[in-house]
Amino acid sequence: MSTKTTAGENLLEEFPPVSTEQWEQVIQKDLKGADYAKKLLWKTEDGLILKPYYRSEDLGGITFLDAAAGDFPYVRGNRASGGWEIREEIEARNPEEANRLAREALAAGAEEIAFQSAPVSVREDLVRLLDGLGTASVHFSQATPQLLQLIAESGVPANGSADFDPLGDLDFAAKVLSKVPASFRPFSIPVLALEEAGATAAQQLGYGIAAGIDYLDGVTSRRIGVARATAALSFSVGIGSSYFLEIAKLRALRLLWSRVVESFGGKNGEGRTAIFARTSRWNTTVYDPYVNVLRATTEAMSAALGGADAVTVARFDEPYAGPTEASRRLARNTQIILKAEAQIARVADAGGGSYYLETSTDQLARKAWEILQAVEAAGGFTRFQAEGRLQVELDKSQTARESAVASRRHVLLGTNRYPNSKERALDRAELDRVFAVRRGARAYEELRLRTEQHVKQGGKNPLFLLAEIGDPRMRAARSGFASNFFGCAGFKLDRHRYQSAEAIANAEADVIVLCSSDAEYPAIVEQLMAALDARAMKTPVVIAGNPESAEQLKAAGVVDFVHVRSNPIETLSRWQRHFQIGQS
């Protein structure tokens, strides 16, 4: 290839075109006969099939590709420029404390403030709460009707928003809209709550948009114009760990909502909506909590690249403790680094034009629209929820999601994979916080906390001896697996290499976990059981693996087998009961 080019020359012309068939041939060769679909096609929770690569022909039928950033249908964002507001949550007991923390946050780089609870009852409290905050936008989480009434009567603050679900009382919602400042968004569709309840990405969009339709239908029938109704609404959205899919989710949300507003007669930009994103609670863990920083970073990137208007990064210690200056600073600085150092805010819709992302956006929007149509056919979101049908669907998806964590198909690093079995969390964890929100890690955390509580009360933490013997490759792999498996319950582990079964029988252990190859297990077990009998020892023996000789090994005295198809929660709970952990 020539290295000499002239100004304006298209370098791509020097590379020959490659057909889809040629790509497929190379892929099949590299797979060496492995199943293409199982290895390279990814099926999402919603059943969407995402391919390992896309070509221009895959974009056929997508209608929004020519729209620029800031233009209808707003897939590429509400603005022609990039950027978002850094929002920080404030927990406080009174207006004075909340105000002090808010001013400190703004001075340290926050751009918006979200008061987790509003400790106000009269106008004077509200004035003290907002004193010195200038023009910074203020958000009220968990807003009450009393608070909205106070804001409506006082006109303070003029700029901000609140998390208040208007569907509970549409008459009240219409009255609020006639009184609150036009620049204040009092209502929010709680898509975040749907995410925490187990909803898949498409369900979050479908149910969230359906709730928005009921809101528009309700307030416009009460003589509130579409422009006023849409300007008063935001969508609060939880951002999960599926990096590109979460970007597509926000893009699809704007697409869907713009179409809905258009159907209500909205025009001249009224289809834009404010999206307030928050990193996921469901994903966070009590154990190895600094991994939460990494999770929140990628989630915040998804929110920013997806075009969220404001982003909140959860504190890494949120699952188990109240806020500290250090954890608040770390959460805040995560966004400041992304915005000021990584320069993510410089480009609007940085992922736009990616065949993968555009296709994912389109597929997700279509799936969500199907869900929306099913809800509308059932009488609308309010009726769908009141009849319990929403909860049935959420329970199904939540069960599937929790099953993926329990089986370790969905990895929570430090909790269900690669745990630090020596870590202790009981003394630093506020249990009312640990179990206040339904999180994916809960079942594993309950196991660990039971073991810790047992030891704290004077009980013994059973020692699981991971006895490596025989084939070097298999013994190392299986002891590594067993260490991860039993470490999830916080059991004491001792990983040792042995030359003979007799040496294993002489070791101190409450449980012996044999780590070897399938072919070697029968002989090793026979020798080990003989050595244990000679010493009158009843130490339970467990096999790491699922060999074909399992029935023979059971007959010889093996009590359990742990392998990739084992249910960790059931197995570890059974061993806890064996040692009377959590029985008092």
Summary of the structure (lengths in Angstrom):
residues: 584
radius of gyration: 28.3
end to end distance: 75.6
largest distance: 88.9
contacts: 1903
relative contact order: 0.08
helix: 47%
strand: 12%
